[in-house]
């Protein structure tokens, strides 16, 4: 892999790098991307997400971006929103998600889907 600028490397790590800066939709307490929104990943959610995460065959505790992308795309959430979700979940910008990051991504996708 070629060495490039940090910004190009960051976009390469996001499998939804197309227009990932915009979510669309309104702001407010019902928007999971709003600073005042309360994220509460329950133990039940984590159990459910763990089954999915393990099905992605994580290596070294990290599921690949391509594997996670396949799961997230099934949600039918628009790519722009999935891009923002990926940015929030892949805080270390490694291009894949560990279990805790996967839980964040799945939680946010579920919040978007459930409205």
Buried (B, 14 or more C-beta within 10 A) or exposed (E): EEEEEEEEBBBBBBBBBEEBEEBEBEEEEEBBBEEEBEEEBEEEBBEBBEEBBEEBEBEEEBBBBEBBBEBBBEBEBBBBBBBBBBBBBBEEBEBBBBBBBBBBBBBBBBBBEEE
